[in-house]
Amino acid sequence: MKFKDILKELRLEKHLTQAQLAKELNVSLSIVNKWENEKKNPSADTLIILSKYFKVTVDYLLGLEN
């Protein structure tokens, strides 16, 4: 699975809209939208923030482990 699919799946499991996730992470809605549409990749620092928020590893976010 690709990062965009994993992010969307994790977001939906928490019943969050893109706007709600953006607010939780203190980023813009357009950034979350770009991540989920493969128009932009998150930085390494952002991957760490996402992994802590969703309580998964960075490798999981990147599709390197199940």
Helices and strands as residue ranges (DSSP letters): H 3-13, H 18-25, H 29-36, H 44-54, H 58-61
